[in-house]
Amino acid sequence: MKITIIGLLLFLVGAVNLSAQTNYNIKGTLADTVANSKLANASISVITAKDSILQKFTRVKEDGTFTVNNLSKGKFIVLATYPGYADFVERFTLDSAHTTHDFGRISMLLKERLLQEVIVKGKAAAIKIKGDTTEFNPAAYNIQPNSKVEDLLKQLPGIEVDKDGKITAQGQTVKKVLVDGEEFFGDDPTLVTKNLRADMVDKVQLYDKKSDQAAFTGIDDGVKDKTINIKLKEDKKNGYFGKLDGGIGTDGYYQGQALFNRFQGKQKFSLYGTLGNTGKTGLGWEDNNKYGGGGNMEFGDGGEIFIFGGGGDDLDSFDGRYNGEGKPVARTGGVHYDTKWNNDKESLNTNYKIGSLTVDGTKNTQQQNTALNNTSNVNTDQANHNYSFRQKLDLNYQVKLDSMQNLKITADGTLRNSDTKSHSTTQTRRLDGSMINDNDRDNTANVDSKVFNANAFYTKKFKKKSRTLSVNFKTAYNESDSKGFLKSKTQFYDSLGVYSSKDTIDQFKVNKTKSTNINTNVTYTEPLAKDFTLALSYAIAINNATADRRTFNKPAGNAVVYTALDNVYSSDYKLNQLSNQGGAVFNVQKSKYTFNFGTKIAGVRFKQVDEFGRMPDLVRNFTNWYPQASFQYKFTKQSSIRLSYNGNTSQPSIDQIQPVKVNTDPLNQQLGNAGLKPSFTNRYNLSYNSYKVISNQYIWISGSYSTTSNPIVSNVVRDTSKGTSTYQSSNLKNHSTSNFWANSYFERKIPGADINAGFELSANGNTYYNLTNDTLNKTKSYNYSGSIRLSKYKEKKYDAWISAGPTYTINSSSLTPEINNNGRGFNANGGFNIYLPGKFQIGSDGNYTYNAPTKSFPQDFRRFLLNANISRTFMKDALKATVSGNDLLNQNTGYNRTGSANVLTQERYTTIRRYFMFSLTWDFNKVGGGAPKK
């Protein structure tokens, strides 16, 4: 019996091995249909019919024959391509009865000969994945006459563009939009997406832009910015184009825009100007980062100094952007020029931008502070006037010194002035309605700031492959001068709500900060083996800064001038920091995968000198550690997965350490903590993408998870009798905070219906700790959402799209578990355009938001923002007249509600509401021989 079973098993194993060793193959001959010439070196690809995965690839031999061996059984597609000829595609099957498929003689037809006989209509392949780059082909999407790049991006899978022009791709914010690989008006994405015509675009490339260092050495350093590159068609790079747009609306609304572009070969010249109060023309959604601010200083983990805000006391709280609150008036302009010469060995890219933004508005904030056995309600009414004027000049010069050496020099300078005024009244009450305190406050500030940055990056390659040397020199100067007044009157009440005392503040504040930063980094790479490289780096950074904050009171008996220095709220510090950093990273590069690992270590010496002499010098020596590792595997040319890890030490900021009291908000004051220690964060990242050509199926999955040990958290001490809070940062031992986000997107075309269908899931959240009156409070904040996205386009008839799905929020506090903000919601947005006879077009778009009642907010929230327009084109579609309505249902009431830790907040503010507008838009162009043919 045992012999029989063993014999049967051996027979089955032999049969399996025999089947596995069967040599399935294909063969054939490739030749020209008419001339009968052999098409040597033509490409032959064998693709799995089910999932479009490439199985085998070969070239046609000199005699015109080809053979592909070692295939498995199954259903396949053969694709034969040769330059100038129409592609040959045919399905076939390999099985036990057909181990060899002979295609015989395949006749290829010249495209020009094919076009003489037949008109072919069809969509091009929509997506190609080239390594880390996802490339979209605009020919596969709907491009209307005079539509812009923004209209094209909205159709691409995994990419979303909001009403302000902010772009999100694969769950991350797109920070740069390039044109032919070059920055266009610096790096303001909206100046590309809202102005360049979609019919000029040849390819749209989406990728994570690496640092110059990583791009040169090929070794990942963890620095990545989500980037879109707009590649223009060659025949669209000569000529001029632009637009003039103007509109007048009801309730005093207006907008205007002018743009002119002159492209000539390797030269691009552009200028623009905008004016409006609709919030749709402005400084751009991320201009604050480009123009620079002025004020607070913070040292980076690698030794760098950051300056932000308004000089320490938060005098300049206006960041120079419009975020939907208040009524804006924006005026902007700019000039761009870039060129290449000397056989493309030298290039120049320069931009000048100027703009101002005025925002006036009012806001009501209702806040509930919950704590153990104590809850208070805070009601604040505020009126704001914010003005900001900024101008910036930047340039980028690159020169190829020889075939092995390059030099890149960048520089930018910014001048900024802002003027802010705010008046607020606040009442704090107990749950029974009795008063705890009330405050009446005026804040004014005028800030002048200057920012200058310069960078020189030198690279050299040696004759030995992968041996390189690079030197990166950076310098930065930042100066801010802020002057303002604080006038405040606070009244306090006893436990019965009876007036007991008051506190009056009438002060003049002057804040001056300066910083100089010099950083030099040298990196050398050496090949240790054919696919194994070592990168060694050394960096030194020197930072010098001053922070002079002075507060003046009126002397006794003098009600005019502010000459009495208030030592409690004044300080003058000199800050000096020296950092030495060394690192080693190993990199393995194979055809299918890339793996690198290593670490950088920085020794930092920080010294703070109190110029008032009230405190001894604060000297700190600390070590920062930056381990890193990443692994990328390419399953096919159209799919890959990437895993990465990086860790970093985070030092406390200067404002967290520096024990200087700030009284800009008398009810909420910040104290320093000189005993703070650094924290350490471990971060893990995952991304996967795949595209199947035949089925037009696209999948993207990405996510990140991080934990921070010894975190720096907020410790708030609340005086329940007076309703005041004092904040101080502290290290939390034996607990770790965590943060995560995840995003997945799936899209494919529904067969037979010609509808693009997509499905997206996303999640993000954090677990955080804080101390309230020395009691530990654990908070959880998680957000989950899903959406279905459908779109359909019928040429010269209509186009429509919709995206909708549920959300769920978890927001809870361990101190007050009975009060949380857990709740569900629903978001939807969509729109349509119908193309009517007589060159008329009607369209509409809407956005719906729903938040269900929660324990914190017992009332639900619903809002439906509906817009509509009707237009007609003239002069061969160059001139367009439009009547549009914004917020037709008048539901944009300026409302927002949030819950975090033990603080619940509801805000109501003035904002842009319903209006109607008549506008004229003239698109003119003379590019590549004129306007594209319909």
C-alpha angles and dihedrals in degrees: 000000000000090000091052093051093046090049091050091050092050090050092051093047090049091050091050092049091048090052092046091050094052108123108227112187147155133218141177149135128265122208143151113272097229108017092040089217117156114251100219118193093019110151122249117195127185112205129186106248094215102055105008093241115157110243106174138001132193144158128244113253125238091265090055097253128124136188131188115193138183096043123153124234119270144081117314145170123226118210121193119188135177128169112269094012131101113255119257115221127177135162121226141167132227119199141138090288094046109037091154126042115198113198090187114200113357111200115210120203126212112244093231090053090048092052091053091062107032142020112231121202124186147117121272121234103287101209140025125185113210109181106295093350125093109203122199122200111218090203088074093057140065113275115178123198111282093002116150134233088259090062089052095048091054089064097051117101115254094014125107130183118196128209092271093053095255110151125215118188125182090348096307134098115257106231100181136036112189131191113219088341094305130108113253115208089349107295103316103137096199094062088063102037098044098044114030114086117246094222089064093062121102099176138001112212123195120193146133105267110223125213117270088253095054093042090054100044097033089228116123115239096181095253111126135155121192102243139182120204118199110207112199126216112258093236090054095060095082124068137025136284139167146133144244118210131179135165140178121200144179123278091031098297119149141159137186137178138179126188131176127182129183115189119183117169107293095357126088124185122179138165133179144177133191137188127178151118100215096091089240096097116048148108095309130262096274104029093118089074092051100047097042129223132228138236135047120061128218130177118229123226092252094052100271125132123227123198120198143144122031113308106296104296093068089244090149101050093157110098096196096252135108111232099175097277118117132353115303134205112192130187119179140162140168149172127217131189132171132166145161128217144159092062090313091301091120131041138176130198119180136168138184121193131180130179149147133207129195120189124182123179152127131239137191117203124190114191132180118202112198126192138149108309091343134086128168134184119219122197119189130182116193137181119196138192113188127179129175131177120187139169129183136186122193137170139186120199123183129182131183101218092190138324091293105034134063136176126199122188123186130177137168137178130195134193118193137179125181134180120194133179129179136173120193139175122199134188123188117198139176121241090265089059097251115141122253098175144330129208135195113193141176122192125184130174139174115194131188117188138177127197129186128176131177132178135182119192118188122186132184131184122201129214091257109082115254093011107124143155126204134177122195119191121186133179131177136182125192128179131177131181116187129180126180150141131244118198116175138163119190125184122196128205132202127241090282093051094254119142111260111162146343140218121209125194126189110167144153115216129200120186122183124178133174133176137180121194127188120181130175124185127185121192127185125185124198127185109232093182139353094286100014122091134178121208118198121189139181127186135181124193129188120192127182123178144161129207115191114180118175131179122193130196129196110263118241111282094015118099097173115054132046106222106132110098113224104216094191093065099030131087141161118199136175115207124198127176134179121190130186116188131184131178147174126200126181119208129195116194120190132162092255103030146021124208130180135170138169144107145245124216125197127194110204130190115195125187127184120189122197105218089195089062093227094122135035117253112282109225121180130179116190141161125230120202125199113184117179141179135168137179127192125184125188112210091182137341087273101045137046143154129218131195124184142172132194134169132196141181115233120205122207114261123251092252090053091052103034110090097217120134117229119198103180086120105033092195093055118038132177126221128192128236115209091187097066118133129206123267128217127223128199114198128190125191134190132184134171131177135178137173127189112204101202097047093034089230120160127189128182126177125175138158147157135208127187138177127196121205123202087014123195106238137175120265111196123190112198122201098210093189093058100025093235129135132207118199126204131165120239138177114248114215126201092020134086129202120219138200133187144172132182134182132182130180132186125182137168139150117265106237115243095006098069089222124140109223126191135178125199133188123185138172137177137167150132142222111220139174132211137167123240113190087340092305115125114242122191116201130190123199117178130163125192127182142167133187142182118218123199129177135172133182128195112189113250089350113072148314127210139176139179136182121187140157149135130274133200128196130197115194118159143151127213091217093058107023091162090064117058141143098229110145150131130249144174132222129189137169133172147136148186143214124206119197110214132190117273093043092286122143132186126193144167139187133188144183125207125194127184129179118182123222117277135188088263096044110032093187124072124234125224129175132169116187110196127185129179139179143183122200144171130201128220137181096040091316093303094113121052127187116197137184110195138176123210121206093354093185091050092229099133091105096159099249131155134167129190138172126201133161105324096332123095119189136190121185132192119184143165114265143153111299138172118339139147124224139191114206140174123208124190116192112191128182145161102181129145094352098323139299118346116264117254 
